[in-house]
Structure formats: structure tokens, C-alpha cells
């Protein structure tokens, strides 16, 4: 397991709200499911490309079984009602050597505040340190906010197999091995 498994930083959103970005833990499953329950149907459809409210045991296991080598996941946490709760998450999965696909979800009440941009920045840094050379993401064509987050980070549009989506990619240049 890499250093990504213990990754944890305190940072602030663009409005000054403090948040923690850290490696997803096995003990986060209930909090992650609670965050999904606080995320609206349109946001979930933007993330999963289908209306998603419940996850099978297999899906839950996949989301929680993170090896921090080929599957890296970060959670963003903020104080809500006197306790820290997951407000968003991002992950990448290596799909072939040197290339990984990314995905994000942010609880509706926290969207537009920079959570996704921070998750993207930290995941990109981890990917680069672990030798990933290219990051990709499939985003629904009408998901303008997420497309903007990726564009600001330097992602470029590419060809997608699905006419409903835009494939975005970022070259990490000469990546440093971990």
C-alpha cells in the first residue's frame, strides 16, 4: 500500500470553510452512504450516468475496497451539526498501466464551493507521485459545472464512445514513480 492510504490534509474552501481531505477508510461506508442519501437525483445521475439511489453489495464492496495503488479514493469532510461528515469524494482507477480514470461526487449543499476542485488537485498529485501518466474522465455533456472543474485543471476534451458524454484527459507529463 502506498502513502496514499494514509493521506490527510487540512485545507479551506474558497469561502474559507475548513475541510479535511483524506484517504477513504473502510470505516467510512456508513458515512459515505449517508452522503449519497443527501445528494440529489440529478447530481447522482451526473456521477453514475443513471438514476442511482441504492447500491448492491457488490457495488458497495467495489467503492470501499480501495488498494491505494490501482484504486485510490479520497473523501472530503466538513463539520456539519457538530461532527465531521463526508461532503464529497473522488477516486481514480488505473485502467491500463500509466492511465487512470477519475470520478467525483459532491453533496448538493456543498457544490459550487470548490470541493470538487480540491479533490481533483489532491488526486492528481497522488496520481503523479504514483507514476500515472494520464488521467481521464467521462462526463455527461450537459454537466457544465464538472466540465468547468476539469477544464480549469487543464483537462482537454477527447473522443468519447458514448454520444451523451465528453471524454476529458490530462497528461501528467513525466511522472515520478512512487
C-alpha positions, 0 to 999 in steps of 0.5 A: 500500500502506498502513502496514499492510504494514509493521506490527510490534509487540512485545507479551506474552501474558497469561502474559507470553510475548513475541510479535511481531505483524506484517504477513504477508510473502510470505516467510512461506508456508513458515512459515505452512504449517508452522503449519497442519501443527501445528494440529489437525483440529478447530481447522482445521475451526473456521477453514475450516468443513471438514476442511482439511489441504492447500491448492491453489495457488490457495488458497495464492496467495489467503492470501499475496497480501495488498494491505494495503488490501482484504486485510490479514493479520497473523501472530503469532510466538513463539520456539519451539526457538530461532527465531521461528515463526508461532503464529497469524494473522488477516486481514480482507477488505473485502467491500463498501466500509466492511465487512470480514470477519475470520478467525483461526487459532491453533496448538493449543499456543498457544490459550487464551493470548490470541493470538487476542485480540491479533490481533483488537485489532491488526486492528481498529485497522488496520481503523479507521485504514483507514476500515472501518466494520464488521467481521464474522465467521462462526463455527461455533456450537459454537466457544465459545472464538472466540465468547468472543474476539469477544464480549469485543471487543464483537462482537454476534451477527447473522443468519447464512445458514448454520444451523451458524454465528453471524454476529458484527459490530462497528461501528467507529463513525466511522472515520478514513480512512487 
